[in-house]
Amino acid sequence: MAYKIVRPVASIALASFFRKIYLSNTERIDWSKPLIIASNHPTAFTEPCILACFLEQPLHFLVRGDFFKKPFYAFLMRQVHLIPIFRMKDGGYKNLRQNFQTFDYCYSALDEGKNIMILAEGSTVYEKRLRPIQKGTARIVFGAMERFPDMDLQVIPVGVNFNFSNRFRSDVMITVQEPIAARDFLALYRDQPAQAINDLTSTLENRMKEGVVHLDNMSYELLAERLWEMQRSGRSLRYWPVVDGDETPFREEKGLANWLNALDPDTREKLEKGVETYFDQLAGSAISDLALLSGKSSFARQLFLILGAVPALLGRIGNWPPYWLARRIVDKKVKYIEFYGSVFIGICIGGYTLYYLLLLLLCGSLWGWLGLAGVGAVALSGLWYIRYYDYWLEFQAYRQKKGLGEAKTAELLQAREELIRTFEMPI
């Protein structure tokens, strides 16, 4: 019941925090079969929330067992389909023994048609690459197949890629890869269990890697981020729908990462110097790459900004308290980027739910239906402000470019084009 209540609220929060959620190839998921969704794990819990909200069917999640230490928290977590999995550092061998109960639950849940999501890397690190996949997923797969030999269990590899998981109004790209049929490994498992576990884990890792924007070496992450920034600047963006099945942005960014991985070290070093020089030029002119490529703001767009300013301002003011509280807490308490966006979104979900319940009670008791309508107007104006904010940023980029002057704009555009042409960058 709690899962059904939280899901729509979380969907609104995620669709507000992210500018675009690209969720592609979901047609590869056959919901009529028992499923294990295996994903990479770049954030604390943002990617499980996205998949829980925007995939077709409910999911159950394996999460760190130390979150279940207090009975009240354990009760709440089970209401939203969280399943504890214990590690040695969560309490030694004593707690590890509790995993037998977890595994038994997973086997029965799969047989009952429930879908389980596993964060297959086993730990959280915010990197633009896929880290080694742990063998736990394969062990659960074969455990379920031993218990229920006729089960047609499918493992669904999923790649999750954030532009910036901690930034408001950034993008996330999630792509579903070809399913893995557990039956294909069952004969080998009966003869050579260890080899079957290794083979399934290797197959899963290879397919997940196809869905992840992967850098072979994080030493050139800054270079990659600057190239992705240039790539995104030239990409046309449709704000609606927020959840979009278009795989093109992911393919473009993965292609650029693969190209960068394949460069020889000397060429990569020269590219790094060229890109650094170009971005220094942008900084010296107080302009971004996006602003440099921005087009003219149409009269209709400017009229929209003028007419929409008042409701956007009301939306900002009316919805500011929970946002301010969430930002204040994460800025003071959250030390690691892996947790920043997740904790911020989580606090917003709880904060805005409580905030609007209090508004409804207060305004409803004071002004009746008129008060309730006013609360609805506050909520709608908040959503309006988010869209207005996107358009305002576009307009600011245009003004930034206009203030630069034609001669300097042409000079920077030429430097950009020469950089792309010299290194034959796929941008």
ABEGO torsion letter per residue (X at the ends): XAAAAAAAAAAAAAAAABABBBBBGAAABBAABBBBBBBBBABAAAAAAAAAAABABBBBBBBBAAAAABAAAAAAAAAAGBBBBBBAAAGEAAAAAAAAAAAAAAAAAAAAGBBBBBBAAGBBBBBBBBBBBBAAAAAAAAAAAAABAABBBBBBBBBBBBABAABBGBBBBBBBBBBBBAAAAAAAAAABAAAAAAAAAAAAAAAAAAABBBBABAAAAAAAAAAAAAAAAABBBBAOBABBABAAAAAAAAAAAAAAAABBAAAAAAAAAAAAAAAAAAAAAGBBAAAAABBBBBAAAAAAAAAAAAAAAAAAAAAAAAAAAAAAAAAAABABAAAAAAAAAAAAAAAAAAAAAAAAAAAAAAAEAAAAAAAAAAAAAAAAAAAAAAAAAAAAAAAAAAAAEAAAAAAAAAAAAAAAAAAGBBX
